[in-house]
Amino acid sequence: MKNKEITIRLIIMNFLQYAIWGAYLTSMGSYLVSVGLGAKIGIFYAMQGIVSIFMPAIIGIIADKYIQAQKVLSLCHGIAGLAMLAAGYYGMSAGAGVNFPVLFTLYSVSVAFYMPTIALSNSVAYSGLESHGLDTVKDFPPIRVFGTVGFICSMLFVNFMKAGGVQFQLSYNQFLTSGVLGIALCLYALTLPACPVKSEAGSSTSLVDVFGLRAFTLFKRKDMAIFFIFSMLLGVSLQITNGFANPFITHFRDIPEYANTWGAQNANALISLSQLSETLCILLIPFAMKFGIKRVMLIAMFAWVFRFGLFGAGNPGSGVWMFVLSCIVYGVAFDFFNISGSLFVNMKTGEEIRSSAQGLFMLMTNGIGATIGTLSAQAVVNHFVYNAAEPSWSTAWYIFAAYALIVGVSFMILFKDPGKARA
């Protein structure tokens, strides 16, 4: 009975955790285009990466050594939720005259405190499962899948909800939705089981331990060093479709042949098929991990090639099947990298650095990798779409696909599988 209770509580946590993100992550680009900030999309998404370079590590240190993780999770969501509500209120007040510095500042504060909660929520879940004698590899994925369910629910909500005849996915209301959900999780996190901190008397007081830098010693191990480097390189791909898929699909509204197609009118709902695929692929992870992290990561890398390539070849009319197939592939591309990578890090680290190690994984993927990726993608899109005499979204998507292919082949050659994961 206790095992069922902790499972339900962690399911609710994961649902809210990703519903917050889903309210704006895939649709913010279209809102920015609507207020004349299309050329700034990459900067907004890059900020998620920039803050992930240092915030998850700092917050992870606090949760490892000073304050229980569930309390830190609550605090972070409280600050992030209030800042996102402020961003939404500003968007409502400013209308079409949105000032970039003001909106960007409020948004930046929110994501600075939201991004660490991804690793924190994983640590809280792992701690809760292990304290009840459950297996993280087998029991976490079915819980994590409800995070994706929450993400999908938020996406569909902002797609179909309207205010003043305007879909939430095209307005500031997506920020208000995210902010309300953030405050809800801020309160709920305080009810979660206590997570231990590692500040026992007699523990090491070296500078490495005091500042939580022990996780970086993982780079001394060749297999982990290569794993983290390629996590960064693959992280480049993570936010590209989140930032540009919605504006890309929505731009077909301006092409008479596709203007009235369902896909062009409901970009977020179409993209939500990606998250639906994700929910199913999460359940495959316990089985896939038995074949070793290298095979799992390779599958993810080549899935990104198809994810981007199919977007380049498709359209919301006769080619909509390519968009649908791209969305199906996304589940493999995202889950087999993000979730399996997190589990791999969890299995390769001890309790004393677990939150810090998860923060390091976030730093390499959603931090350095995603920052480079979104800024580079913005440059590519600006060159081939926004600043081009003859815009070509297809060329941009094919360039992204080629990059993912190069990373996949390089990983295949350089990374040696350290051994199959435990069953």
Buried (B, 14 or more C-beta within 10 A) or exposed (E): EEEEEBBEBBBBBBBBBBBBBBBBBBBBBBBBBBBEBBBBBBBBBBBBBBBBBBBBBBBBBBBBBEBBBBBBBBBBBBBBBBBBBBBBBBBBEBEEEBEBEBBBBBBBBBBBBBBBBBBBBBBBBBBBBBBBEBEBBBBBBBBBBBBBBBBBBBBBBBBEBBEEEBBBBBBBBBBBBBBBBBBBBBEBBEEBBEBEBBEEEEEEEEEEBEEBBBBBEBBEEEBBEBBBBBBBBBBBBBBBBBBBBBBBBBBBBEEEEBEEBEBBBBBBBBBBBBBBBBBBBBEBBBEBBBEBBBBBBBBBBBBBBBBBBBBBBBBBBEBBEBBBBBBBBBBBBBBBBBBBBBBBBBEBBEEBBBBBBBBBBBBBBBBBBBBBBBBBBBEBBBBBBBEBEEBEBBBBBBBBBEBBBEBBEEBBEEBEBBEEBEE
